Amino acid sequence: MKLSADLSAFCGRLGYKFSKPEYLVRAVTHSSMVSPHRDDNQRLEFLGDRVLGLVMADALLRADPNAAEGLLAPRFNALVRRETCADVARQIDLGAVLKLGRSEMKSGGRRKEALLADAMEAVIAAIYLDGGFAAAQNAVLRLWGDRIHNVADDARDAKTALQEWAQARGEVPPQYTEIGRTGPDHQPIFTIEVQLASGPVEQASAGSKRQAEQAAATALLKKVSQ
């Protein structure tokens, strides 16, 4: 099987050459493109998630041999979560080579965070099946790069940190409210407001509710920590 020009260029960005290109083709095929003669990437995504997890767990243990589980767990979560996988996918322009059905194409599927993250995990699985664990490990460590060594000692997400801040002071959990939504349906911008029972409030906007909530929580944490 010979890869198309765009997939061959993608392999250059990925830094891996496939012995069996069909693995890559399956990895970039979204379920919206499924046909009797074409498999989608969902099973590969399932496998890639586990391969990524093992690579990251091993890398974190090696990077800090003395770190307790309480520190390793949030670091691990920060490195394997959807946002990080999607960020790596954008880094190598994975969205440009995804095989999408017409509906996903029209709805901006190449830019969707969840779709990019899933496809990134599928590509990791494709490398694992094609070249073994060492090949997948090398690819992941190269693509994640400094993220592994620069991950914060306390990599809890901002929402968790804000909730813990409130609980430590005897307050109820922060309240998040969607106060606005703009932009087209395929690329909406959400505005979220977060408020503490004691009064402080902040708001933020982003391309997903989760990102907007995290951004609002980050802003409020900065305010109450001053």
Salt bridges, closest charged atoms under 4 A:
ASP49 OD2 - ARG50 NH1 3.14
ASP58 OD2 - ARG62 NE 2.77
ASP64 OD2 - ARG75 NH1 3.22
GLU83 OE2 - ARG210 NH1 2.15
ASP87 OD2 - ARG147 NH2 2.76
GLU104 OE1 - LYS112 NZ 3.07
GLU113 OE2 - ARG90 NH2 3.63
ASP153 OD1 - ARG75 NH2 3.00
ASP154 OD2 - ARG156 NH2 2.23
GLU164 OE1 - ARG156 NH1 2.06
GLU178 OE1 - LYS209 NZ 3.08
GLU202 OE2 - LYS223 NZ 3.21
GLU213 OE1 - LYS159 NZ 2.77
